[in-house]
Amino acid sequence: MVLLLSLVAAGCDRGDHPRQVGKPAPNFTVVDGTQRVELSSYRGKVVVLNFWATWCAPCIEEIPYLNKLQQQMPQIVVLGVDMGEDDNSYRQFLVDNRVGFLTIRDAQQHSNALYGTSRPPETYVIDGNGQIRRKFIGPQDWTSPEIVNYLSHL
């Protein structure tokens, strides 16, 4: 019974109102050999934290919208975290898909585990105070008026 309740609770957390909303975003540091990213270093800025993978078709669909969002709203940080690809596939993916926002490969998948994310794409909007404000599941049109308006008012 306890296991069943745990699974139900975990499934509910995949929704757009997870337990983390309104709580501090878990900090993480990822070093992928060429760069080091620490989430807390972006305190004071809105962060769109996107967990993705090269093998994920919806993630590939979402990349151009994240690129456009970063171009449209340079005051925010679009941070993509690749969930454990091999380095060569990851680097080739960045080139092939012209990824233009900050991206890092977390081969150990520590960062997404902190957020309870195992099925990409999932995206967390973190305000300038480091609080999780929203969670999006699946690909989004990050340039839609509703999302841009929401982000511009954080």
DSSP file (Angstrom, degrees, kcal/mol; ACC not computed):
  #  RESIDUE AA STRUCTURE BP1 BP2  ACC     N-H-->O    O-->H-N    N-H-->O    O-->H-N    TCO  KAPPA ALPHA  PHI   PSI    X-CA   Y-CA   Z-CA
    1    1 A M     >        0   0    0      0, 0.0     4,-2.4     0, 0.0     5,-0.2   0.000 360.0 360.0 360.0 -42.2    0.0    0.0    0.0
    2    2 A V  H  >  +     0   0    0      1,-0.2     4,-2.3     2,-0.2     5,-0.2   0.912 360.0  50.8 -63.0 -41.5    2.8    2.4    0.9
    3    3 A L  H  > S+     0   0    0      2,-0.2     4,-2.5     1,-0.2    -1,-0.2   0.916 109.5  50.6 -61.1 -44.0    4.5    1.7   -2.5
    4    4 A L  H  > S+     0   0    0      1,-0.2     4,-2.5     2,-0.2    -2,-0.2   0.924 110.9  48.1 -60.8 -45.7    1.2    2.3   -4.3
    5    5 A L  H  X S+     0   0    0     -4,-2.4     4,-2.6     1,-0.2    -1,-0.2   0.884 110.7  52.2 -62.8 -38.2    0.8    5.7   -2.6
    6    6 A S  H  X S+     0   0    0     -4,-2.3     4,-2.5     2,-0.2    -2,-0.2   0.913 110.5  47.6 -63.3 -42.9    4.4    6.6   -3.4
    7    7 A L  H  X S+     0   0    0     -4,-2.5     4,-2.5     2,-0.2    -2,-0.2   0.907 112.3  48.9 -66.4 -41.1    3.9    5.8   -7.0
    8    8 A V  H  X S+     0   0    0     -4,-2.5     4,-2.2     2,-0.2    -2,-0.2   0.924 112.7  48.1 -63.2 -44.2    0.7    7.8   -7.2
    9    9 A A  H  X S+     0   0    0     -4,-2.6     4,-1.5     1,-0.2    -2,-0.2   0.903 112.0  49.2 -63.8 -41.0    2.3   10.7   -5.4
   10   10 A A  H  X S+     0   0    0     -4,-2.5     4,-0.5     1,-0.2    -1,-0.2   0.903 110.4  51.2 -65.4 -40.3    5.3   10.6   -7.8
   11   11 A G  H >< S+     0   0    0     -4,-2.5     3,-1.1     1,-0.2     4,-0.2   0.889 107.8  52.4 -63.3 -39.3    3.0   10.5  -10.8
   12   12 A C  H >< S+     0   0    0     -4,-2.2     3,-1.9     1,-0.3     5,-0.3   0.845  99.8  63.7 -64.5 -32.9    1.1   13.5   -9.6
   13   13 A D  H 3< S+     0   0    0     -4,-1.5    -1,-0.3     1,-0.3    -2,-0.2   0.682  88.6  69.5 -67.9 -15.5    4.4   15.4   -9.3
   14   14 A R  T << S+     0   0    0     -3,-1.1    -1,-0.3    -4,-0.5    -2,-0.2   0.623  84.5  96.1 -75.4 -11.4    4.8   15.1  -13.0
   15   15 A G  S <  S-     0   0    0     -3,-1.9    -3,-0.0    -4,-0.2   121,-0.0  -0.056  97.0 -97.1 -70.4 178.6    1.9   17.5  -13.4
   16   16 A D  S    S+     0   0    0      1,-0.3   119,-0.7   121,-0.1    -1,-0.1   0.456 118.5  56.3 -82.3   1.1    2.3   21.2  -13.9
   17   17 A H  S    S+     0   0    0     -5,-0.3    -1,-0.3   117,-0.1    -2,-0.1  -0.513  78.4 172.5-125.0  64.2    1.8   21.9  -10.1
   18   18 A P    >   -     0   0    0      0, 0.0     3,-1.4     0, 0.0    -5,-0.1  -0.161  49.6-102.3 -70.2 167.1    4.5   19.8   -8.6
   19   19 A R  T 3  S+     0   0    0      1,-0.3    -6,-0.0     3,-0.1    -7,-0.0   0.773 118.0  65.3 -57.6 -26.1    5.4   19.9   -4.9
   20   20 A Q  T >  S+     0   0    0     -7,-0.1     3,-2.6    95,-0.1   112,-0.4   0.729  71.0 112.1 -74.2 -21.1    8.4   22.0   -5.8
   21   21 A V  T <  S+     0   0    0     -3,-1.4   112,-0.2     1,-0.3   113,-0.0  -0.296  87.1  16.7 -57.5 130.1    6.4   25.1   -7.0
   22   22 A G  T 3  S+     0   0    0    110,-3.8    -1,-0.3     1,-0.3   111,-0.1   0.412 109.7 102.1  86.7  -1.1    6.9   27.9   -4.6
   23   23 A K  S <  S-     0   0    0     -3,-2.6   109,-2.8   109,-0.2    -1,-0.3  -0.716  85.7 -80.2-110.1 162.8   10.0   26.2   -3.1
   24   24 A P  B     -A  131   0A   0      0, 0.0   107,-0.3     0, 0.0   106,-0.1  -0.356  49.1-112.6 -61.3 137.6   13.7   27.0   -3.6
   25   25 A A        -     0   0    0    105,-3.4     2,-0.1     1,-0.1    90,-0.1  -0.551  37.1-107.6 -69.0 129.7   15.1   25.4   -6.8
   26   26 A P        -     0   0    0      0, 0.0     2,-0.2     0, 0.0    -1,-0.1  -0.398  36.5-129.6 -59.4 129.1   17.5   22.7   -5.9
   27   27 A N        +     0   0    0     -2,-0.1     2,-0.3    12,-0.1    11,-0.0  -0.501  32.1 174.4 -79.2 150.2   21.0   24.0   -6.6
   28   28 A F        -     0   0    0     -2,-0.2    11,-2.2     2,-0.0     2,-0.4  -0.988  23.5-149.0-150.3 156.8   23.4   21.9   -8.7
   29   29 A T  E     -B   38   0B   0     -2,-0.3     2,-0.4     9,-0.2     9,-0.2  -0.999  16.6-173.1-126.1 129.1   26.8   22.1  -10.3
   30   30 A V  E     -B   37   0B   0      7,-2.7     7,-2.8    -2,-0.4     2,-0.5  -0.987   7.3-172.0-124.6 130.9   27.6   20.2  -13.5
   31   31 A V  E     +B   36   0B   0     -2,-0.4     5,-0.2     5,-0.2    -2,-0.0  -0.989   5.0 178.3-119.0 122.7   31.0   20.0  -15.1
   32   32 A D        -     0   0    0      3,-2.1     4,-0.1    -2,-0.5    -1,-0.1   0.177  57.8 -93.9-112.6  20.0   31.0   18.4  -18.5
   33   33 A G  S    S+     0   0    0      2,-0.4     3,-0.1     1,-0.1    -2,-0.0  -0.120 120.8  46.9  99.9 -37.4   34.7   18.6  -19.4
   34   34 A T  S    S+     0   0    0      1,-0.3     2,-0.3     0, 0.0    -1,-0.1   0.623 118.9  15.2-110.2 -19.0   34.5   21.9  -21.3
   35   35 A Q        -     0   0    0      2,-0.0    -3,-2.1     0, 0.0     2,-0.4  -0.974  58.3-138.5-152.1 164.7   32.4   24.0  -18.9
   36   36 A R  E     -B   31   0B   0     -2,-0.3     2,-0.5    -5,-0.2    -5,-0.2  -0.996  17.5-171.6-129.0 128.8   31.0   24.3  -15.4
   37   37 A V  E     -B   30   0B   0     -7,-2.8    -7,-2.7    -2,-0.4     2,-0.5  -0.986   5.8-175.9-124.9 127.3   27.5   25.5  -14.6
   38   38 A E  E >   -B   29   0B   0     -2,-0.5     3,-1.8    -9,-0.2     4,-0.3  -0.983  18.8-148.8-120.5 118.8   26.2   26.2  -11.2
   39   39 A L  G >  S+     0   0    0    -11,-2.2     3,-2.1    -2,-0.5    -1,-0.1   0.875  94.4  60.6 -55.0 -42.6   22.5   27.1  -11.0
   40   40 A S  G >  S+     0   0    0    -12,-0.3     3,-1.6     1,-0.3    -1,-0.3   0.690  87.7  74.5 -63.6 -16.9   22.9   29.4   -8.0
   41   41 A S  G <  S+     0   0    0     -3,-1.8    -1,-0.3     1,-0.3    -2,-0.2   0.635  90.4  59.1 -70.4 -10.6   25.2   31.6  -10.0
   42   42 A Y  G X  S+     0   0    0     -3,-2.1     3,-2.1    -4,-0.3    -1,-0.3   0.245  73.3 138.7-100.4  12.1   22.2   32.9  -11.9
   43   43 A R  T <   +     0   0    0     -3,-1.6    86,-0.2     1,-0.3    85,-0.1  -0.310  64.3  39.1 -55.8 139.1   20.4   34.2   -8.8
   44   44 A G  T 3  S+     0   0    0     84,-2.3     2,-0.3     1,-0.3    -1,-0.3   0.223 106.3  82.4  99.2 -12.4   18.8   37.5   -9.6
   45   45 A K  S <  S-     0   0    0     -3,-2.1     2,-0.4    82,-0.2    -1,-0.3  -0.893  85.6-108.9-121.0 153.0   17.8   36.4  -13.1
   46   46 A V        -     0   0    0     29,-0.4    31,-2.8    -2,-0.3     2,-0.5  -0.662  37.8-157.0 -75.1 134.1   14.8   34.4  -14.3
   47   47 A V  E     -cD  77 126C   0     79,-2.7    79,-3.0    -2,-0.4     2,-0.8  -0.967  16.2-158.7-119.5 130.0   16.0   30.9  -15.4
   48   48 A V  E     -cD  78 125C   0     29,-3.1    31,-2.6    -2,-0.5     2,-0.8  -0.909  19.9-163.5-102.8 101.6   14.2   28.6  -17.8
   49   49 A L  E     -cD  79 124C   0     75,-3.0    75,-2.8    -2,-0.8     2,-0.5  -0.795   7.7-173.0 -96.3 109.5   15.7   25.3  -16.8
   50   50 A N  E     -cD  80 123C   0     29,-2.8    31,-3.1    -2,-0.8     2,-0.5  -0.905  12.8-158.2-112.2 120.6   15.0   22.7  -19.6
   51   51 A F  E     +cD  81 122C   0     71,-3.1    71,-1.3    -2,-0.5     2,-0.3  -0.858  31.7 152.7 -95.1 126.9   15.9   19.0  -19.2
   52   52 A W  E     -c   82   0C   0     29,-2.4    31,-2.5    -2,-0.5     2,-0.3  -0.852  30.9-147.3-145.4 175.4   16.2   17.3  -22.6
   53   53 A A    >   -     0   0    0     -2,-0.3     3,-1.4    29,-0.2     7,-0.2  -0.989  26.0-124.0-150.3 149.8   17.9   14.5  -24.4
   54   54 A T  T 3  S+     0   0    0     -2,-0.3     6,-0.1     1,-0.3    -1,-0.1   0.779 112.1  53.9 -65.8 -26.7   19.2   14.0  -28.0
   55   55 A W  T 3  S+     0   0    0      4,-0.0     2,-0.8    -3,-0.0    -1,-0.3   0.438  86.0  99.8 -86.5  -0.1   17.0   10.9  -28.4
   56   56 A C    <>  -     0   0    0     -3,-1.4     4,-1.9     1,-0.2     3,-0.4  -0.787  56.2-163.3 -96.7 107.4   13.8   12.7  -27.4
   57   57 A A  H  > S+     0   0    0     -2,-0.8     4,-2.1     1,-0.2    -1,-0.2   0.889  91.5  51.6 -58.2 -43.5   11.8   13.8  -30.5
   58   58 A P  H  > S+     0   0    0      0, 0.0     4,-1.4     0, 0.0    -1,-0.2   0.849 107.9  54.1 -63.0 -30.6    9.7   16.3  -28.5
   59   59 A C  H  > S+     0   0    0     -3,-0.4     4,-1.3     2,-0.2    -2,-0.2   0.920 107.2  49.7 -65.8 -43.2   12.9   17.8  -27.2
   60   60 A I  H  < S+     0   0    0     -4,-1.9     3,-0.3     1,-0.2    -1,-0.2   0.891 108.8  53.6 -62.1 -39.6   14.2   18.3  -30.7
   61   61 A E  H  < S+     0   0    0     -4,-2.1     4,-0.4     1,-0.2    -1,-0.2   0.840 109.9  48.6 -61.0 -34.5   10.9   20.0  -31.6
   62   62 A E  H >X S+     0   0    0     -4,-1.4     4,-1.9    -3,-0.2     3,-0.7   0.726  87.9  84.4 -82.2 -23.7   11.3   22.4  -28.7
   63   63 A I  H 3X S+     0   0    0     -4,-1.3     4,-2.5    -3,-0.3    37,-0.2   0.874  87.7  51.6 -52.3 -48.5   14.9   23.5  -29.4
   64   64 A P  H 3> S+     0   0    0      0, 0.0     4,-2.4     0, 0.0    -1,-0.2   0.868 109.9  50.9 -59.8 -34.2   14.1   26.2  -32.0
   65   65 A Y  H <> S+     0   0    0     -3,-0.7     4,-2.5    -4,-0.4    -2,-0.2   0.886 109.9  48.8 -70.1 -38.3   11.6   27.8  -29.6
   66   66 A L  H  X S+     0   0    0     -4,-1.9     4,-2.3     2,-0.2    -1,-0.2   0.899 110.8  51.7 -66.4 -39.5   14.1   27.9  -26.8
   67   67 A N  H  X S+     0   0    0     -4,-2.5     4,-1.9    -5,-0.2    -2,-0.2   0.941 111.9  46.2 -58.2 -48.3   16.6   29.5  -29.2
   68   68 A K  H  X S+     0   0    0     -4,-2.4     4,-3.0     1,-0.2     5,-0.2   0.889 109.8  54.1 -64.2 -39.8   14.1   32.1  -30.1
   69   69 A L  H  X S+     0   0    0     -4,-2.5     4,-2.8     1,-0.2    -1,-0.2   0.935 108.1  49.3 -59.4 -46.4   13.2   32.8  -26.5
   70   70 A Q  H  < S+     0   0    0     -4,-2.3    -1,-0.2     1,-0.2    -2,-0.2   0.880 114.1  46.2 -62.2 -37.2   16.8   33.4  -25.6
   71   71 A Q  H  < S+     0   0    0     -4,-1.9    -2,-0.2    -5,-0.2    -1,-0.2   0.912 116.2  44.4 -69.0 -43.4   17.1   35.8  -28.5
   72   72 A Q  H  < S+     0   0    0     -4,-3.0    -2,-0.2     1,-0.3    -1,-0.2   0.851 125.5  31.0 -69.6 -35.8   13.9   37.6  -27.7
   73   73 A M    ><  +     0   0    0     -4,-2.8     3,-1.9    -5,-0.2    -1,-0.3  -0.624  63.0 165.3-127.2  71.6   14.5   37.8  -23.9
   74   74 A P  T 3  S+     0   0    0      0, 0.0    -1,-0.1     0, 0.0    -4,-0.1   0.652  71.0  73.1 -64.8 -12.8   18.3   38.1  -23.3
   75   75 A Q  T 3  S+     0   0    0     -3,-0.1   -29,-0.4     2,-0.1     2,-0.2   0.651  92.3  65.2 -76.6 -14.0   17.6   39.2  -19.8
   76   76 A I  S <  S-     0   0    0     -3,-1.9     2,-0.6    -7,-0.2   -29,-0.2  -0.635  84.1-123.2-101.1 166.3   16.6   35.7  -18.8
   77   77 A V  E     -c   47   0C   0    -31,-2.8   -29,-3.1    -2,-0.2     2,-0.7  -0.945  14.7-162.0-111.8 117.3   18.8   32.6  -18.8
   78   78 A V  E     -c   48   0C   0     -2,-0.6    24,-0.8   -31,-0.2     2,-0.5  -0.894  16.9-174.9 -93.7 117.1   17.7   29.6  -20.9
   79   79 A L  E     -ce  49 102C   0    -31,-2.6   -29,-2.8    -2,-0.7     2,-0.4  -0.951   7.2-165.2-121.2 113.4   19.6   26.7  -19.4
   80   80 A G  E     -ce  50 103C   0     22,-3.1    24,-2.2    -2,-0.5     2,-0.5  -0.816   1.5-163.2 -98.1 135.7   19.4   23.3  -21.1
   81   81 A V  E     -ce  51 104C   0    -31,-3.1   -29,-2.4    -2,-0.4     2,-0.4  -0.964  11.1-146.6-120.6 114.7   20.6   20.2  -19.3
   82   82 A D  E     -ce  52 105C   0     22,-2.9    24,-2.7    -2,-0.5     2,-1.7  -0.648  19.6-128.1 -79.2 132.5   21.2   17.1  -21.5
   83   83 A M        -     0   0    0    -31,-2.5    24,-0.1    -2,-0.4    -1,-0.1  -0.488  64.9 -54.8 -90.5  69.0   20.4   14.0  -19.5
   84   84 A G  S    S+     0   0    0     -2,-1.7    -1,-0.2     1,-0.2    23,-0.1   0.777  74.9 161.4  82.4  31.1   23.4   11.8  -19.9
   85   85 A E        -     0   0    0      1,-0.1     2,-0.2     2,-0.1    -1,-0.2  -0.328  51.1 -91.4 -72.5 163.6   24.2   11.4  -23.6
   86   86 A D     >  -     0   0    0      1,-0.1     4,-2.3    -2,-0.0     5,-0.2  -0.529  41.8-113.1 -72.3 151.8   27.6   10.2  -24.7
   87   87 A D  H  > S+     0   0    0      1,-0.2     4,-2.7     2,-0.2     5,-0.2   0.859 111.8  50.7 -59.0 -42.9   29.8   13.2  -25.4
   88   88 A N  H  > S+     0   0    0      2,-0.2     4,-2.3     1,-0.2    -1,-0.2   0.919 112.3  46.4 -64.7 -43.8   30.1   12.8  -29.2
   89   89 A S  H  > S+     0   0    0      2,-0.2     4,-2.3     1,-0.2    -1,-0.2   0.909 113.6  50.3 -63.3 -42.1   26.4   12.5  -29.7
   90   90 A Y  H  X S+     0   0    0     -4,-2.3     4,-2.1     2,-0.2    -2,-0.2   0.951 111.7  46.0 -60.8 -51.9   25.8   15.5  -27.5
   91   91 A R  H  X S+     0   0    0     -4,-2.7     4,-1.6     1,-0.2    -1,-0.2   0.892 114.1  48.7 -61.3 -41.3   28.3   17.7  -29.3
   92   92 A Q  H  X S+     0   0    0     -4,-2.3     4,-3.1    -5,-0.2     5,-0.2   0.891 108.6  54.6 -66.3 -38.7   27.0   16.7  -32.7
   93   93 A F  H  X S+     0   0    0     -4,-2.3     4,-2.4     1,-0.2     6,-0.2   0.909 104.7  53.9 -59.9 -43.7   23.4   17.4  -31.6
   94   94 A L  H  <>S+     0   0    0     -4,-2.1     5,-2.0     1,-0.2     4,-0.2   0.905 114.7  40.9 -58.7 -42.1   24.4   20.9  -30.6
   95   95 A V  H ><5S+     0   0    0     -4,-1.6     3,-1.2     3,-0.2    -2,-0.2   0.949 115.1  49.4 -70.5 -50.9   25.8   21.6  -34.0
   96   96 A D  H 3<5S+     0   0    0     -4,-3.1    -2,-0.2     1,-0.3    -1,-0.2   0.838 119.7  37.6 -60.1 -35.1   23.1   19.8  -36.0
   97   97 A N  T 3<5S-     0   0    0     -4,-2.4    -1,-0.3    -5,-0.2    -2,-0.2   0.313 103.8-127.5-102.5   7.6   20.3   21.6  -34.2
   98   98 A R  T < 5 -     0   0    0     -3,-1.2     2,-0.4    -4,-0.2    -3,-0.2   0.893  29.7-162.5  49.3  49.3   22.0   25.0  -33.8
   99   99 A V      < +     0   0    0     -5,-2.0    -1,-0.2    -6,-0.2     4,-0.1  -0.495  14.6 177.7 -66.8 119.5   21.5   25.1  -30.1
  100  100 A G        +     0   0    0     -2,-0.4     2,-0.3   -37,-0.2    -1,-0.1   0.252  49.4  78.6-112.6  11.1   22.0   28.8  -29.2
  101  101 A F  S    S-     0   0    0      1,-0.1     2,-0.1   -24,-0.0   -22,-0.1  -0.770  97.1 -74.5-115.2 164.7   21.3   28.8  -25.5
  102  102 A L  E     +e   79   0C   0    -24,-0.8   -22,-3.1    -2,-0.3     2,-0.4  -0.374  60.5 173.4 -60.5 124.9   23.5   27.7  -22.6
  103  103 A T  E     -e   80   0C   0    -24,-0.2     2,-0.3    -2,-0.1   -22,-0.2  -0.989  13.5-177.7-138.8 144.3   23.6   23.9  -22.5
  104  104 A I  E     -e   81   0C   0    -24,-2.2   -22,-2.9    -2,-0.4     2,-0.6  -0.986  24.8-126.0-140.6 150.7   25.5   21.4  -20.4
  105  105 A R  E     -e   82   0C   0     -2,-0.3     2,-0.9   -24,-0.2   -22,-0.2  -0.871  14.8-165.3-100.6 121.1   25.6   17.6  -20.4
  106  106 A D    >   +     0   0    0    -24,-2.7     3,-1.4    -2,-0.6     6,-0.1  -0.763  10.1 177.5-105.7  84.8   25.0   15.9  -17.1
  107  107 A A  T 3  S+     0   0    0     -2,-0.9    -1,-0.2     1,-0.3   -75,-0.1   0.808  81.4  48.2 -60.4 -31.9   26.3   12.4  -17.7
  108  108 A Q  T 3  S-     0   0    0     -3,-0.1    -1,-0.3     1,-0.0   -25,-0.1   0.569 101.3-135.7 -85.8  -8.4   25.5   11.3  -14.1
  109  109 A Q    <>  +     0   0    0     -3,-1.4     4,-1.0   -27,-0.2    -2,-0.1   0.826  57.8 139.1  58.1  36.1   22.0   12.8  -14.2
  110  110 A H  H  >  +     0   0    0      2,-0.2     4,-1.6     3,-0.1    -1,-0.1   0.894  66.0  52.2 -73.8 -40.3   22.4   14.3  -10.8
  111  111 A S  H  > S+     0   0    0      1,-0.2     4,-0.9     2,-0.2     3,-0.3   0.943 111.1  44.1 -66.2 -47.9   20.6   17.6  -11.7
  112  112 A N  H  >>S+     0   0    0      1,-0.2     5,-2.7     2,-0.2     4,-0.6   0.842 109.1  58.8 -67.2 -30.3   17.5   16.1  -13.2
  113  113 A A  H ><5S+     0   0    0     -4,-1.0     3,-0.8     1,-0.2    -1,-0.2   0.872  99.3  58.4 -63.6 -36.2   17.3   13.6  -10.3
  114  114 A L  H 3<5S+     0   0    0     -4,-1.6    -1,-0.2    -3,-0.3    -2,-0.2   0.815 111.7  41.5 -61.0 -29.4   17.1   16.6   -7.9
  115  115 A Y  H 3<5S-     0   0    0     -4,-0.9    -1,-0.2    -3,-0.5    -2,-0.2   0.461 113.6-116.3 -97.4  -3.6   14.0   17.8   -9.7
  116  116 A G  T <<5 +     0   0    0     -3,-0.8     2,-0.6    -4,-0.6    -3,-0.2   0.759  64.7 148.3  74.6  24.1   12.5   14.3  -10.1
  117  117 A T      < +     0   0    0     -5,-2.7    -1,-0.2     1,-0.2    -2,-0.1  -0.829   9.5 142.9 -99.1 121.6   12.7   14.5  -13.9
  118  118 A S        +     0   0    0     -2,-0.6    -1,-0.2     1,-0.2    -5,-0.1   0.461  64.4  59.3-128.6 -11.7   13.3   11.3  -15.7
  119  119 A R  S    S-     0   0    0      2,-0.0    -1,-0.2   -68,-0.0   -68,-0.1  -0.872  90.5-114.9-124.3  98.2   11.2   11.8  -18.9
  120  120 A P  S    S+     0   0    0      0, 0.0   -68,-0.2     0, 0.0   -61,-0.1  -0.323  82.2  55.1 -75.7 162.1   12.2   14.8  -20.9
  121  121 A P        +     0   0    0      0, 0.0    17,-2.8     0, 0.0     2,-0.4   0.476  65.5 143.8 -87.2 140.5   11.4   17.4  -21.9
  122  122 A E  E     -DF  51 137C   0    -71,-1.3   -71,-3.1    15,-0.2     2,-0.4  -0.996  25.7-165.4-133.2 139.7   10.5   19.0  -18.6
  123  123 A T  E     -DF  50 136C   0     13,-2.8    13,-3.2    -2,-0.4     2,-0.4  -0.983   6.3-160.4-132.8 135.2   11.1   22.7  -17.9
  124  124 A Y  E     -DF  49 135C   0    -75,-2.8   -75,-3.0    -2,-0.4     2,-0.6  -0.941  10.8-146.5-114.4 134.0   11.2   24.6  -14.7
  125  125 A V  E     -DF  48 134C   0      9,-2.4     8,-3.4    -2,-0.4     9,-1.3  -0.903  19.2-169.7 -99.5 122.3   10.8   28.4  -14.5
  126  126 A I  E     -DF  47 132C   0    -79,-3.0   -79,-2.7    -2,-0.6     6,-0.2  -0.946  12.7-137.4-116.3 127.7   12.8   29.8  -11.6
  127  127 A D    >   -     0   0    0      4,-2.7     3,-2.2    -2,-0.5   -82,-0.2  -0.186  35.0 -91.7 -79.1 176.1   12.4   33.4  -10.5
  128  128 A G  T 3  S+     0   0    0     26,-0.5   -84,-2.3     1,-0.3   -83,-0.2   0.666 125.2  58.4 -63.4 -18.0   15.2   35.8   -9.6
  129  129 A N  T 3  S-     0   0    0    -86,-0.2    -1,-0.3   -85,-0.1   -86,-0.1   0.390 121.1-105.7 -90.9   2.5   15.0   34.7   -5.9
  130  130 A G  S <  S+     0   0    0     -3,-2.2  -105,-3.4     1,-0.3     2,-0.4   0.683  74.9 138.7  84.3  17.7   15.7   31.1   -6.8
  131  131 A Q  B     -A   24   0A   0   -107,-0.3    -4,-2.7    -4,-0.0     2,-0.5  -0.790  57.6-119.8 -98.2 138.3   12.0   29.9   -6.3
  132  132 A I  E     +F  126   0C   0   -109,-2.8  -110,-3.8  -112,-0.4  -109,-0.2  -0.646  35.7 171.9 -73.9 124.1   10.4   27.5   -8.7
  133  133 A R  E     +     0   0C   0     -8,-3.4     2,-0.3    -2,-0.5    -1,-0.2   0.759  58.1   3.6-104.8 -33.9    7.4   29.3  -10.2
  134  134 A R  E     -F  125   0C   0     -9,-1.3    -9,-2.4  -114,-0.0     2,-0.4  -0.979  52.3-149.6-150.0 160.3    6.2   26.9  -12.9
  135  135 A K  E     -F  124   0C   0   -119,-0.7     2,-0.4    -2,-0.3   -11,-0.2  -1.000  12.3-164.7-132.4 133.4    6.8   23.5  -14.4
  136  136 A F  E     -F  123   0C   0    -13,-3.2   -13,-2.8    -2,-0.4     2,-0.4  -0.958   3.9-158.2-117.6 136.8    6.1   22.7  -18.0
  137  137 A I  E     +F  122   0C   0     -2,-0.4   -15,-0.2   -15,-0.2  -121,-0.1  -0.953  59.0   6.0-115.3 132.7    5.9   19.1  -19.4
  138  138 A G  S    S-     0   0    0    -17,-2.8   -15,-0.1    -2,-0.4     2,-0.1  -0.127 107.3 -33.5  86.3 172.8    6.4   18.4  -23.0
  139  139 A P        -     0   0    0      0, 0.0     2,-0.3     0, 0.0    -2,-0.1  -0.372  61.9-166.2 -69.4 142.8    7.5   20.7  -25.8
  140  140 A Q        -     0   0    0     -2,-0.1     2,-1.2    -4,-0.1   -75,-0.2  -0.898  31.2-120.7-125.0 154.3    6.3   24.3  -25.6
  141  141 A D    >   -     0   0    0     -2,-0.3     3,-2.1     1,-0.1     6,-0.3  -0.813  32.4-171.4 -88.7  92.8    6.2   27.3  -28.0
  142  142 A W  T 3  S+     0   0    0     -2,-1.2    -1,-0.1     1,-0.3   -80,-0.0   0.524  79.0  59.2 -69.4  -5.0    8.4   29.4  -25.8
  143  143 A T  T 3  S+     0   0    0      4,-0.1    -1,-0.3     5,-0.0    -2,-0.0   0.343  75.1 124.4-102.9   5.5    7.7   32.5  -28.0
  144  144 A S  S <> S-     0   0    0     -3,-2.1     4,-2.7     1,-0.1     5,-0.3  -0.348  73.1-118.8 -63.2 146.3    3.9   32.4  -27.5
  145  145 A P  H  > S+     0   0    0      0, 0.0     4,-2.5     0, 0.0     5,-0.2   0.860 112.4  55.0 -54.8 -37.4    2.5   35.6  -26.1
  146  146 A E  H  > S+     0   0    0      2,-0.2     4,-2.3     1,-0.2     5,-0.1   0.931 112.3  40.7 -64.3 -45.4    1.2   33.9  -23.0
  147  147 A I  H  > S+     0   0    0     -6,-0.3     4,-2.8     2,-0.2     5,-0.2   0.930 116.1  49.2 -70.8 -44.4    4.6   32.5  -22.0
  148  148 A V  H  X S+     0   0    0     -4,-2.7     4,-2.3     1,-0.2    -2,-0.2   0.917 112.9  48.6 -60.8 -42.6    6.6   35.6  -23.0
  149  149 A N  H  X S+     0   0    0     -4,-2.5     4,-0.9    -5,-0.3    -1,-0.2   0.929 111.6  49.7 -62.2 -45.3    4.1   37.7  -21.0
  150  150 A Y  H >< S+     0   0    0     -4,-2.3     3,-0.9    -5,-0.2    -2,-0.2   0.943 113.6  45.2 -58.6 -48.8    4.4   35.4  -18.0
  151  151 A L  H >< S+     0   0    0     -4,-2.8     3,-1.3     1,-0.2    -1,-0.2   0.861 108.3  56.8 -65.4 -35.8    8.2   35.4  -18.1
  152  152 A S  H 3< S+     0   0    0     -4,-2.3    -1,-0.2     1,-0.3    -2,-0.2   0.683 105.0  53.3 -71.8 -15.6    8.4   39.2  -18.5
  153  153 A H  T <<        0   0    0     -4,-0.9    -1,-0.3    -3,-0.9    -2,-0.2   0.332 360.0 360.0-100.8   7.2    6.4   39.7  -15.3
  154  154 A L    <         0   0    0     -3,-1.3   -26,-0.5    -4,-0.2    -1,-0.2   0.463 360.0 360.0 -85.5 360.0    8.6   37.6  -13.0
